[in-house]
């Protein structure tokens, strides 16, 4: 039995501090995620300062599973990597955090790469080469793993892969036939724009139990602008639980039509918001699988998010500690 089965992209993360001018020079949309080919991401990486470049295993769901494992959750990661040094490093890194990993590689493509560029205001902008992740398919989704996991967490980025819709449908079918939960993280507002109709179809057909996203992503999904309109719109969704993060304004969870809120935790210095949503999701998934009261779940998620933003990159160099 696993607490969480995570389906996402197996990624090697590059993290670099840059100026706003750097983003403009390379035509990178600030605060968003841009899909690029391998030559483009290599060119931008080469333009980055070597002294400022951090390299680590990553990917949205993978980051969430690592953080959740630090809290004590058992997890299984489903994602396809290349048969290369980066893919082997990803596999070893996940195992070092006691996370079981799909043992499959794509021999024709390089492991996915994500270059995260962090500007002085701590905003992150990403360039992503999907590589091997594009080839993840339904046959990689193990029914026994999904049915023996309390919740299956699907990162929105999976929808950009070749079989993203089929993979999502397969996971939903396996989970719901076993009366297990499906969670979808929206991941990126531009991704929401690309896949909005499919996401709404899943929601309105009661195929998504838990929906997680930030205020901008939810606004694009609902096609409204202010928080009250977002809350009113998502309240009509048949999802069991909806979590909305709001940066330094805190977050809101709507669970069984009841609303819970939490203020953001103030920190001395904001360094990097790259994995804030991933760590919030980790705390949320951990608390949910422990069957804690929803306000406690919200508090755990908030604590996790507040910890990662003190650091550059997607890993905290010490075990997560939370106050229950």
C-alpha positions in Angstrom: 0.0 0.0 0.0 1.3 3.5 -0.9 0.0 6.8 0.4 0.6 8.5 -3.0 1.1 7.4 -6.6 2.5 10.3 -8.5 2.4 10.5 -12.3 4.6 13.1 -13.8 7.7 14.0 -15.8 11.1 12.7 -14.7 13.2 15.8 -15.0 16.8 17.1 -14.5 16.4 20.6 -13.0 18.8 23.4 -13.8 18.3 26.5 -11.6 19.9 29.8 -12.3 19.7 33.3 -10.9 19.2 35.8 -13.8 18.1 39.4 -14.5 14.8 40.4 -16.1 16.9 41.6 -19.1 18.1 38.0 -19.5 14.5 36.8 -19.9 13.8 39.5 -22.5 17.0 38.6 -24.4 15.9 35.0 -24.7 12.2 35.7 -25.3 11.2 33.8 -22.1 7.7 34.5 -20.6 8.2 35.7 -17.0 6.4 33.5 -14.4 5.4 30.8 -16.9 6.6 27.6 -18.5 7.8 27.5 -22.1 8.2 24.3 -24.0 11.5 24.3 -26.1 13.6 21.8 -28.0 16.9 20.4 -26.8 19.1 22.8 -28.8 17.2 25.9 -27.4 17.5 24.8 -23.8 21.2 23.9 -24.3 21.8 27.4 -25.8 20.1 29.2 -22.8 21.9 27.0 -20.3 25.2 27.9 -21.9 24.3 31.6 -21.5 23.8 31.2 -17.8 26.5 31.9 -15.3 28.2 28.7 -14.3 28.7 30.1 -10.8 24.9 30.5 -10.4 23.8 27.2 -11.9 22.4 24.4 -9.6 21.6 20.9 -11.0 19.3 18.4 -9.3 16.6 15.8 -10.0 13.2 17.4 -10.3 9.8 17.6 -11.9 6.6 18.9 -10.2 5.2 15.6 -8.9 8.7 14.2 -8.1 9.4 17.3 -5.9 6.1 16.7 -4.1 6.8 13.1 -3.5 10.3 13.9 -2.1 8.8 16.4 0.3 6.0 14.1 1.3 8.5 11.3 1.9 10.4 13.6 4.2 7.2 13.9 6.2 6.7 10.1 6.3 4.5 9.3 3.3 5.1 6.2 1.1 5.1 6.9 -2.6 5.5 5.5 -6.1 6.6 7.6 -9.0 5.5 7.0 -12.6 7.5 8.8 -15.2 9.7 7.9 -18.2 13.4 8.9 -18.3 16.1 8.6 -20.9 18.7 5.8 -20.9 21.4 8.3 -19.9 23.4 9.7 -17.1 20.7 12.2 -16.1 18.0 9.4 -16.1 20.2 7.2 -13.9 20.8 10.2 -11.5 17.1 10.8 -11.3 16.4 7.2 -10.5 19.0 7.1 -7.8 17.9 10.4 -6.3 14.3 9.2 -5.9 15.4 6.0 -4.4 17.6 7.9 -1.9 14.4 9.4 -0.6 12.8 6.0 -0.3 10.5 6.5 -3.2 9.7 3.6 -5.5 10.1 4.4 -9.2 8.8 3.0 -12.5 11.9 1.1 -13.9 11.5 2.0 -17.5 13.5 4.2 -19.9 13.1 5.5 -23.5 16.3 4.7 -25.5 15.5 7.2 -28.3 15.3 10.4 -26.2 17.2 12.3 -23.6 15.9 12.7 -20.0 13.6 15.7 -19.7 15.4 19.0 -18.8 13.9 22.0 -17.0 15.8 25.3 -16.8 14.3 27.4 -14.0 15.4 31.1 -14.2 15.0 33.0 -11.0 14.8 36.8 -11.1 15.7 39.2 -8.2 12.0 39.3 -7.1 12.2 35.5 -6.5 9.8 34.8 -9.5 10.6 31.7 -11.5 10.3 31.3 -15.2 10.8 27.9 -16.8 12.0 26.5 -20.1 11.3 22.8 -20.5 12.5 20.2 -22.9 10.2 17.2 -22.5 12.4 14.6 -24.2 11.7 11.1 -22.9 8.7 12.2 -20.9 6.8 12.7 -24.1 6.8 8.9 -24.6 5.1 7.9 -21.4 2.1 5.8 -22.3 -0.9 3.9 -20.8 1.0 0.7 -20.5 3.3 2.4 -18.0 0.4 2.9 -15.6 0.3 -0.1 -13.3 -3.2 -0.9 -12.2 -2.1 -2.6 -9.0 0.0 0.5 -8.0 -2.9 2.9 -8.6 -5.5 0.7 -6.8 -3.2 0.2 -3.9 -2.5 3.9 -3.4 -4.8 6.2 -1.3 -4.5 9.0 -3.9 -3.0 9.2 -7.4 -1.6 12.7 -8.0 -1.3 13.7 -11.7 0.7 16.8 -12.5 -0.8 19.0 -15.2 2.4 19.0 -17.2 1.6 15.4 -18.1 -1.1 16.8 -20.4 1.6 18.2 -22.7 3.0 14.7 -23.4 1.9 12.7 -26.5 -0.5 10.4 -24.6 -1.3 12.8 -21.7 -5.1 12.6 -22.1 -5.1 8.8 -22.4 -2.8 8.4 -19.4 -5.0 10.6 -17.3 -8.2 8.7 -18.3 -6.4 5.4 -17.6 -5.4 6.5 -14.1 -8.8 7.9 -13.4 -10.4 4.6 -14.4 -8.1 2.4 -12.3 -8.5 4.7 -9.2 -12.2 5.2 -9.3 -12.9 1.5 -10.0 -11.1 0.8 -6.8 -12.7 3.7 -5.0 -9.4 5.6 -4.7 -8.9 9.3 -5.1 -7.6 11.2 -8.1 -5.8 14.6 -7.6 -4.8 16.9 -10.4 -2.4 19.8 -10.0 -2.9 22.6 -12.6 0.9 23.3 -12.7 0.9 26.4 -14.9 -1.5 29.0 -16.2 -0.4 28.6 -19.8 -0.9 24.9 -19.5 -4.5 25.6 -18.3 -5.0 27.7 -21.4 -3.9 24.9 -23.6 -5.9 22.2 -22.0 -8.8 24.0 -20.3 -11.6 22.2 -22.1 -10.3 18.8 -21.2 -9.7 19.7 -17.6 -13.2 21.1 -17.3 -14.7 18.0 -18.9 -12.9 15.8 -16.3 -14.1 18.1 -13.5 -17.7 18.4 -14.6 -17.9 14.6 -15.1 -16.8 14.1 -11.5 -13.5 12.5 -12.6 -11.3 14.7 -10.5 -11.6 14.4 -6.7 -9.0 16.9 -5.7 -8.0 20.0 -7.7 -4.9 22.0 -6.7 -3.8 25.3 -8.3 -2.7 28.8 -7.6 -5.1 31.8 -7.9 -3.9 32.7 -11.5 -4.4 29.1 -12.7 -7.8 28.9 -11.2 -8.8 32.3 -12.6 -7.8 31.1 -16.1 -9.7 27.8 -15.6 -12.8 29.6 -14.4 -12.4 32.6 -16.8 -12.9 35.1 -14.0 -10.6 37.7 -12.3 -11.3 38.2 -8.6 -11.0 35.8 -5.7 -14.7 35.9 -4.8 -15.7 34.9 -8.4 -13.1 32.1 -8.3 -14.6 30.7 -5.1 -18.1 31.0 -6.3 -17.2 29.2 -9.6 -15.2 26.3 -8.1 -17.9 25.9 -5.4 -20.1 24.6 -8.2 -17.5 22.0 -9.2 -18.3 18.4 -8.1 -14.7 17.9 -6.8 -14.5 16.7 -3.2 -11.6 19.1 -2.4 -10.2 22.2 -4.1 -7.0 23.9 -2.9 -6.2 27.4 -4.1 -2.8 29.0 -3.2 -2.5 32.8 -3.2 1.2 33.5 -2.6 1.8 35.9 0.3 -2.0 36.1 0.8 -2.1 32.5 2.1 -4.4 29.8 0.7 -8.0 28.5 0.7 -9.3 25.0 0.7 -12.9 24.1 -0.1 -13.7 20.6 1.2 -17.2 19.2 0.9 -18.4 22.7 0.2 -16.9 24.0 3.5 -14.2 26.7 3.2 -10.9 26.7 5.2 -8.3 29.5 5.0 -4.7 30.0 6.1 -2.5 33.0 6.2 0.9 32.8 4.6 3.8 32.3 7.1 6.1 35.3 7.1 9.8 34.5 6.5 12.9 36.6 6.8 13.9 36.4 3.1 12.1 35.1 0.1 14.7 33.4 -2.1 13.0 31.3 -4.8 9.3 30.4 -5.4 10.2 27.6 -7.9 8.8 24.6 -5.8 6.4 26.4 -3.5 3.4 24.9 -5.2 5.0 21.4 -5.2 5.8 21.6 -1.5 2.3 22.9 -0.7 0.9 20.0 -2.6 3.2 17.6 -0.7 2.0 18.8 2.7 -1.6 18.7 1.5 -1.3 15.1 0.2 0.5 14.0 3.3 -2.1 15.5 5.6 -5.0 14.1 3.5 -3.6 10.5 3.5 -3.1 10.7 7.3 -6.8 11.6 7.6 -6.1 14.8 9.6 -8.8 17.4 10.0 -8.9 19.7 7.0 -7.6 22.8 8.8 -4.6 20.8 10.0 -4.0 19.6 6.4 -4.1 23.2 5.3 -1.6 24.3 8.0 0.8 21.5 7.1 0.7 22.5 3.4 1.4 26.1 4.3 4.3 25.2 6.5 5.9 23.1 3.7 5.5 25.9 1.1 7.0 28.4 3.5 10.1 26.2 4.0 11.1 25.6 0.4 10.9 29.3 -0.6 13.8 30.0 1.8 16.1 28.1 -0.6 17.2 28.1 -4.2 16.0 25.1 -6.2 13.6 22.2 -5.5 15.2 20.5 -2.5 15.5 21.4 1.2 19.0 20.3 2.6 17.4 18.9 5.8 14.3 16.9 6.7 11.1 18.8 6.7 9.7 19.5 10.2 6.1 20.6 10.8 4.1 21.5 13.8 0.9 19.5 14.1 
